C-alpha cells in the first residue's frame, strides 16, 4: 500500500531530552515536508526537502533539525525539546515527477508530541 | 504574505443536503490548490487537487472549483451523508512543489 508512515504516533517526553520522529514514504517521491498543527494556528511548514541531502527551512524551523540521507526517509529531530513544541506533527511527500499530479501532497497519520 | 481563509468555520446540516464550503486566498499567484479532509485525531486525506490552469475537479460527490483571479475556491458536496462529518481544509501551493499554506478549516457535522 502506498503510504507515508510516521513513528511514534504518540510521544510524551520532558524538556531537553533529544528525540527523533521518523518519516518514511514508499512511493519514490522526490519531495518531503514536515508540518506542525496547533489550535488556532492551523498547519505550518517546518522544513522541507527537495532531494537527498537537500533540505531547507519552512515557516517555523526554530528548534528543529532534519536530514535526508535516503530518498524514502525524512526524520525530524528535536535536539532540546521545549513545552512550546507540544503539537501534532505531520510528514508529507510529493511526487515531483512531472506527472499530472506532480505536486499533490500526501500526508502521514501524524505524531502527537507532548513536552512536559 | 499569502493568507487562506475558510468560511464558515463550522457547519451542521441534515443528511441529504447539498452544501458548499468556501476558501479564499489573498495572492492569486498560486501553482495549485488542494482540498483535504481531516477526521478527529487523524491525518489528512487528499480529496481534490486543482492545478492553477484548471477551473474545477470532480471526484464522486465532490466538486471543487478554482477562480484564481478572484482568489476563491469552493468545495461542493452533493447529497451529504453522516460519514462526511469531518474538518475540511483548503491549502494553496505557492511554489509548485514543496509548500502548502493552509486555511483554518471548516468543521462539518452531518446529522441523520
Interface residues (C-beta under 8 A of the other chain):
Chain A: X30 X31 X33 X40 X42 X43 X44 X45 X48 X50 X58 X90 X92 X94 X96 X101 X102 X103 X104 X105 X106 X107 X108 X109 X110 X112
Chain B: X31 X32 X34 X36 X41 X42 X43 X44 X45 X46 X49 X51 X89 X91 X93 X96 X97 X98 X99 X100 X102 X103 X104 X105
